Amino acid sequence: MRPPILLVLSAGLVLISVILGLSLGSASLGGIEVFSALLGQTKGLAFEIIWKLRAPRVISAFACGGLLALSGALLQALLRNALADSYILGVSGGAALGSLLAIFFGLGGILMHLTSLLGALGAIAMVFLISFRQAGWNMDRLILCGVVLSSGLSALCSLILVLAPGIQVKGMLFWLMGDLSYADQPGLAFVVLLFVFGLSMSLSSPLDLMGLGEAKARSLGVRWRGAQIGLFLAAAFATVAAVILGGAIGFVGLMVPHAIRLMGVRHHRFLLPVAVLIGGSFLVIADTGARTVWAPQQLPVGVFTALMGVPFMLWLLMRSKRA
């Protein structure tokens, strides 16, 4: 598929996902009710549902999905590994440990976000200090460090789950599987998304050249070490913002960029915006399913990202094999 056409289709998918997210839920709304509430023509129950409940959550889901997909695309380019995703740096494990500790000790609100942020930043710092050398990164060391750190942090999270009172365990499990129930202030995450996207687009040409290897990229004018540091920090902080907003939502960062490549998009000036649009739309649709299928009870959104993404990814792989 031609990249400009896919970009237009991705923008259309955003519109469809937003309409679905605003319309569906424990109380379904018709299209006329949704547009009337959005335009402020009605001040009834539909207006309250749209503006106070669903709109902030839809925006949060889009920002979170866009951040995860963008982070995954950057890491796959940096590591030159299609299996890399936004949690290979151990960021998710660090944020999870911080959040579970906050829940365990009865902290909430801003304090929970703060402990999650500190845990994620600690993981980033550890991976950076261990993996980075004067000449740049040893990619094998970076991946190994991230995997080892993630395993250790996962073990600590499991220990907290075992020690926690039963009343706290459900909340912890929801956070570990992804939960946008309390994501009602997406402003900061959206600012991070715009900033990281702008930075990434400025590096789109070096990203294409980095796939050729260090020697060729340097010979073509790429500042290798600066590009590595910029990509690492951009991917890491995109992941931090997404994890703090919606918990440890998996599969988006791995699947979305790889699926776009399977559809024929290789150049990052198209791949990055398409990844943001599809990643955001995908998570909006998954979150809509999570709060609609078993309404009024809500399910972890991470369950739906896997249930929706796995069949689609397998279909793409089968299609590319036949081609």
C-alpha positions in Angstrom: 0.0 0.0 0.0 1.3 3.5 -0.9 2.3 5.4 2.3 0.2 8.6 1.5 -2.9 6.4 1.0 -2.2 4.6 4.3 -1.7 7.9 6.0 -5.2 9.1 4.9 -6.8 5.8 5.9 -5.1 6.1 9.3 -6.6 9.5 9.8 -10.0 8.1 8.9 -9.5 5.3 11.4 -8.9 8.0 14.1 -12.2 9.6 13.4 -14.0 6.2 13.4 -12.4 5.2 16.7 -13.2 8.5 18.4 -16.9 8.3 17.3 -17.1 4.7 18.6 -15.4 5.7 21.9 -17.8 8.5 22.5 -20.9 6.5 21.5 -20.4 3.2 23.2 -20.3 2.3 26.8 -22.6 1.1 29.6 -25.0 3.7 28.3 -25.0 3.8 24.5 -25.6 7.1 22.7 -26.8 7.7 19.2 -24.8 9.7 16.7 -27.1 12.7 16.9 -26.8 12.8 20.7 -23.0 12.6 20.5 -22.7 15.4 18.0 -25.2 17.6 19.8 -23.3 17.1 23.0 -20.0 17.9 21.3 -21.4 21.1 19.8 -22.9 22.1 23.2 -26.5 22.1 21.8 -27.7 20.0 24.7 -26.8 20.2 28.4 -28.5 17.0 29.5 -27.2 13.6 30.5 -25.5 13.0 27.1 -23.4 16.2 27.6 -22.3 15.1 31.0 -21.4 11.6 29.8 -19.5 12.9 26.8 -17.5 15.7 28.3 -16.9 14.5 31.8 -16.4 10.8 31.3 -15.8 9.6 27.7 -14.0 12.5 26.0 -11.1 12.6 28.6 -10.8 8.8 28.4 -10.8 8.7 24.6 -8.1 11.4 24.5 -6.1 9.5 27.1 -6.4 6.2 25.2 -5.3 7.9 22.0 -2.3 9.6 23.6 -1.3 6.4 25.4 -1.5 4.3 22.2 0.3 6.9 20.1 3.1 7.1 22.7 3.5 3.3 22.8 3.5 2.8 19.0 5.9 5.7 18.5 8.2 4.4 21.2 8.2 0.9 19.7 9.0 2.3 16.2 11.9 4.3 17.6 13.3 1.3 19.5 13.0 -1.1 16.5 15.0 1.4 14.5 17.6 2.0 17.2 18.1 -1.6 17.9 17.6 -2.8 14.3 15.4 -5.5 15.7 11.7 -6.0 14.7 11.0 -7.7 18.0 11.9 -4.7 20.1 9.1 -2.9 21.9 8.6 -0.1 24.3 9.2 -2.3 27.4 12.5 -3.8 26.5 14.3 -1.0 28.4 12.8 -2.1 31.7 10.8 1.1 31.9 7.5 -0.7 32.4 8.9 -2.9 35.1 10.3 0.2 37.0 7.0 2.1 36.7 5.1 -1.0 37.8 7.2 -1.5 40.8 6.8 2.1 41.8 3.0 2.0 41.4 2.6 -1.3 43.2 4.6 0.0 46.1 2.3 3.1 46.2 -0.8 0.9 46.2 0.7 -1.4 48.8 1.4 1.5 51.2 -2.0 3.2 50.5 -0.7 6.0 48.4 -2.8 7.4 45.6 -3.3 10.2 43.2 -0.2 12.3 42.5 1.9 10.3 44.9 1.3 7.1 42.9 2.2 8.9 39.7 5.4 10.2 41.4 6.5 6.8 42.6 5.8 5.3 39.2 7.8 8.1 37.5 10.7 7.5 39.9 10.7 3.8 39.3 10.7 4.3 35.5 13.5 6.9 35.6 15.5 4.6 37.8 15.2 1.8 35.2 16.2 4.2 32.4 19.2 5.5 34.3 20.4 1.9 35.1 20.1 0.7 31.5 21.8 3.9 30.2 24.7 3.7 32.6 25.3 -0.1 32.0 24.8 -0.1 28.2 26.4 3.2 27.1 30.0 3.5 26.3 32.0 6.5 24.9 31.8 5.1 21.3 28.0 4.5 21.6 25.9 1.5 22.6 26.6 -2.1 22.4 23.1 -3.2 21.2 23.4 -6.7 22.5 24.3 -5.3 25.9 21.4 -2.9 25.8 18.9 -5.7 25.0 20.4 -8.0 27.5 20.4 -5.4 30.2 16.8 -4.5 29.6 15.6 -8.1 29.6 17.6 -8.9 32.8 16.3 -5.8 34.6 12.7 -6.5 33.5 12.9 -10.0 34.9 14.2 -8.8 38.2 11.6 -6.0 38.5 8.9 -8.5 37.5 10.0 -10.8 40.3 9.7 -7.9 42.8 6.2 -7.1 41.5 5.2 -10.7 42.0 6.5 -10.6 45.5 4.4 -7.5 46.3 1.3 -9.3 44.8 1.9 -12.2 47.2 2.4 -10.0 50.2 -0.4 -7.5 49.5 -3.8 -7.9 51.2 -6.5 -9.4 49.0 -8.4 -6.1 48.7 -5.4 -4.5 47.0 -4.6 -7.3 44.6 -7.3 -6.6 42.0 -6.2 -3.0 41.6 -2.6 -4.1 41.2 -3.5 -6.7 38.6 -5.6 -4.1 36.7 -2.7 -1.8 36.6 -0.3 -4.5 35.4 -2.7 -5.5 32.6 -3.4 -1.8 31.6 -6.2 0.3 33.0 -7.5 3.7 31.7 -10.3 4.0 34.3 -8.5 6.8 36.1 -6.9 8.4 33.1 -8.9 11.6 33.1 -6.1 14.2 32.7 -4.4 13.4 29.4 -3.0 16.9 28.9 0.6 16.2 29.9 0.8 12.9 28.0 -0.5 14.6 24.9 2.2 17.3 25.3 4.8 14.6 25.6 3.4 12.9 22.5 3.6 16.0 20.4 7.1 16.8 21.7 8.5 13.2 21.1 6.7 13.1 17.7 8.3 16.4 16.6 11.7 15.2 17.8 11.3 11.9 16.0 10.3 13.5 12.7 13.4 15.7 12.8 15.4 12.4 13.0 13.4 10.6 10.3 16.2 10.7 7.8 18.9 9.5 10.2 16.5 6.7 11.3 16.4 5.5 7.7 20.1 5.6 7.3 20.8 3.9 10.7 19.3 0.8 9.2 22.2 0.6 6.9 24.7 0.1 9.8 27.0 2.4 11.7 29.8 2.7 9.1 27.5 3.6 6.2 25.4 5.9 8.4 28.4 7.8 9.6 29.8 8.1 6.0 26.4 9.6 5.0 26.6 12.3 7.7 24.7 10.8 10.6 26.0 11.8 14.0 25.8 8.3 15.3 26.2 8.8 19.1 23.9 11.9 19.2 21.2 10.1 17.2 21.4 7.1 19.5 21.1 9.2 22.7 18.2 11.2 21.2 16.3 8.1 20.1 16.9 6.3 23.4 15.6 9.3 25.5 12.7 9.9 23.2 11.6 6.3 23.3 12.1 6.1 27.0 10.1 9.2 28.0 7.3 8.3 25.6 7.1 4.9 27.4 7.2 6.6 30.8 4.3 9.0 29.9 2.2 6.1 28.5 2.8 3.8 31.5 2.0 6.5 34.0 -1.2 7.3 32.2 -2.5 3.9 31.5 -0.5 1.2 33.3 1.5 -1.6 31.7 -0.4 -1.9 28.4 1.4 -4.5 26.2 1.5 -5.4 22.6 0.9 -2.0 21.1 4.5 -1.0 20.8 5.5 -4.3 19.3 2.6 -4.9 16.9 1.8 -1.5 15.4 5.2 -0.5 13.9 5.8 -4.0 12.6 2.3 -4.2 11.1 2.9 -0.9 9.3 6.2 -2.3 7.8 4.4 -5.4 6.7 2.0 -3.1 4.8 4.9 -1.8 2.8 5.8 1.4 4.7 9.6 1.7 5.3 10.5 5.4 5.3 10.2 6.9 8.8 8.7 10.2 7.6 5.6 8.1 6.8 6.0 5.3 9.3 6.1 7.5 12.4 2.9 9.5 11.8 1.0 6.4 10.7 2.2 4.6 13.8 0.9 7.4 16.1 -2.5 7.5 14.3 -2.9 3.7 14.2 -1.6 3.1 17.7 -3.8 5.8 19.2 -6.9 4.5 17.3 -6.1 0.9 18.1 -6.0 1.6 21.9 -9.2 3.8 21.7 -11.1 0.8 20.1 -9.6 -1.6 22.6 -10.5 0.5 25.6 -14.0 1.0 24.2 -14.3 -2.8 24.1 -12.9 -3.1 27.6 -15.6 -0.9 29.1 -18.4 -2.1 26.9 -18.3 -5.9 26.5 -18.9 -6.7 30.2 -20.6 -3.4 31.1 -21.0 -2.0 33.7 -17.9 -3.9 34.8 -14.7 -2.8 33.1 -12.0 -5.2 32.0 -8.2 -4.5 31.7 -7.5 -2.9 28.3 -4.3 -4.9 27.9 -6.5 -8.0 27.5 -8.2 -6.5 24.5 -5.0 -5.2 22.9 -3.8 -8.8 22.8 -7.1 -10.3 21.7 -7.6 -7.8 18.9 -3.9 -7.6 17.9 -2.9 -11.2 17.7 -5.3 -12.4 15.0 -4.6 -9.2 12.9 -0.8 -9.7 13.3 -1.0 -13.4 12.3 -3.1 -12.5 9.3 -0.5 -9.9 8.2 2.3 -12.5 8.6 0.4 -15.1 6.6 -0.3 -12.5 3.9 3.3 -11.4 3.7 4.5 -15.0 3.5 2.2 -15.7 0.5 3.4 -12.5 -1.2 
